[in-house]
Amino acid sequence: MTSANVGTYGIRSGRPNRLGARYDGDGTNFALFSDHAQRVELCLFSPDGKKELQRLPLPDRQGAVWHGYVPGLKPGALYGYRVHGPFAPDRGHRFNPNKLLLDPYTRSLHGSFTTHPATFGYSTGSPDADLSLNPMDSAPHTPKSVVWAPEEYPTDARNLRRGWGDTIIYEAHVRGSTIRHPKVPEALRGTFDGMASDAMLEHLTRLGITTVELLPVQAIRSENALTGRGLVNHWGYNTAAFFAPEPRYLGPSGVAGFRAMVDRFHAAGIEVVLDVVYNHSAEGDHLGPTFAFRGLDNASYYRLVEGQPRFYVNDTGTGNTLNTDHPFVLRMILDSLRFWVECMGVDGFRFDLATALGRERHGFDRQGGFMDALRQDPVLAEVKLIAEPWDLGHGGYRLGQFPPEFAEWNDRFRDTVRRFWRGDGHAAQDLGSALLGTADLFDTRGRQAWASVNFAAAHDGFTLADVTAYSRRHNAANGEGNRDGHHSNYSDNLGEEGETRDETILAARRQRVRNMLATVLLSQGTPMILAGDEGGNSQGGNNNAYCQDNPISWLDWDTMDDDLIRFTAALIAFRKAHGVLRQTRFLHGVQRDDGTPDVEWRGFDGSALNWRDPGLSSLCLLLRGCAETPAGCADGEEILLAFNREGLEQTLELPAPEGGTWRREIDTSLARQIPQEITEATVSVAAFSVAGFVRHPEKRS
């Protein structure tokens, strides 16, 4: 804050049309939504945020928007709101002017969140404590909003706007991916600056990654239960401010470092997708703190239990659910999304618990207000949209049911891949669907095959290395008695729980990781890799490391397996080189113009597969261009994929090459891939492995 911002200010009627604090060169306009408030005070603070200098009642109101203009107030000024209205929890209202509230549209925060009793809107101490108003002033214990200058956030960002066809997603955590990287300058580790450092870009381009999906980067508040155990919300799925970057990730470049990170990724041809959490806020349930939405207009911002508005609908499992059915809540979300696209340059979003966003009063509606608003928005309709297709509410699992513009995280694919390679019965039949983009769920309403985001591991759960090293979760460090995290991991320690020196077990684990990576990258759909899986990263069996901002969840680059990194890069290069592995249309075995089907299922002996066989274990599929796409027939490309789950080497009968030859280009039994020309009609496929063969046409003189 400049010295010009220390003094006494007047206020006059402002403009209601643009929410937030906006400096115009002469002063700052403030506009705030609150439908049920009776009075709103703008509070100005000293440059260090410790002293409240003035309270200026917003003098005008248009509908539900309160507004005022403060001449001479410049960027850098610290402020907050006190909102007056009924404190009547039984009627859904929790106004308390003793609580300083963040501007939902603030671009940055000054100060940190605390767990001080003053930050609660009620007086603690009894089962019905939330019914009693807390008179303590929270201002000394809560962050302040900051007035920003337009030139800090120009709306001139350029997005890559790549199609889905060649997308390879790399799910990463800004801090966890960089804080232990020896080649990232120490001052940049754990920050946006470090995420796009030379070392990280070199690694990602070596792999062939096209899209980095970052775990939440919007400002968060850790839950009191975590801070009480000396932990923090490391993953970040507890958003407090939807326009502000998380302060922990700010490096030497400050807030500008985020835009600079995106620009550097773009220069390397890599998209940036943000994992965003608009389904709930960090204020928790009725016993949570009051620092923003609860005090601004509780009954508007949140879904409240019908007939019991003291309590919150908890479809998210976090204590509250934002009310996206309300036009101003929906507007805030859309304004936030456009900010990250137009000002920060991001290329898309992965929506956490997206089912909650699509809920209307009658339940989930894929054509409801949120979905329709997002798809018709001229800015947001141009970026990648990915749904996590579930929440914890009634009927919350909606895999395959989002609009055609969305891709979806396919957890059924994850479980199928793990079950298949573990040796579970009937998993081969499920794998047959997974390899073709789970068409039974996704091939509706004109959707394309990229809609299925295929993964075998993500931030939530075991890493791939841990899927092969642990048969049960090991979450004691989370302080919840090892009761948290997934029960069904479909994992297998291959003979010994956790770390081992047995080379036979270690070799089997490495091969199974290669098998799972190959299954992900050779399937139709959009592949996603968890950061670190390409190098064998482990979390010591913790399958819920959301609160571990420490070596448990930080990538250990010094122990990365370079052979596995090289193998992953080879798989990605193979996928990119062959269009039949990443088709936009679904394959159903339909006959093409040249008389061949676009996909054939085969046994290793060349016979047709018996899908009714309960003992079906290994399988092959022959891929060609989709019959619905004439261009798919043009080059005559064919790829044969063989999945041998048996403990013995199998003989594979190759289809007649029709004047060409077959070449083995993928073999997961080998750490290093060496293309091999096949001159015989049969070939051996190693035990517990995947092999990929490409038909090369006969060379003409």
Helices and strands as residue ranges (DSSP letters): G 3-5, E 20-23, E 27-33, E 39-45, E 52-57, E 60-62, E 65-71, E 78-84, E 87-88, G 89-91, E 93-94, E 109-110, G 117-119, G 129-131, G 139-141, E 144-146, G 150-152, E 169-172, H 174-178, G 186-188, H 192-195, H 198-207, E 211-214, E 218-220, H 224-227, E 239-245, G 247-249, H 256-267, E 271-276, H 293-301, E 304-305, E 308-312, H 327-342, E 348-351, H 354-357, E 359-360, E 363-364, H 369-376, G 380-382, E 384-387, E 406-410, H 411-422, H 427-434, H 439-442, G 449-451, E 452-454, H 464-467, G 476-478, H 503-521, E 526-530, G 533-535, G 545-547, G 557-559, H 562-577, G 579-581, E 599-602, E 619-623, H 631-634, E 639-644, E 650-653, E 661-667, E 676-678, E 682-685, E 689-696
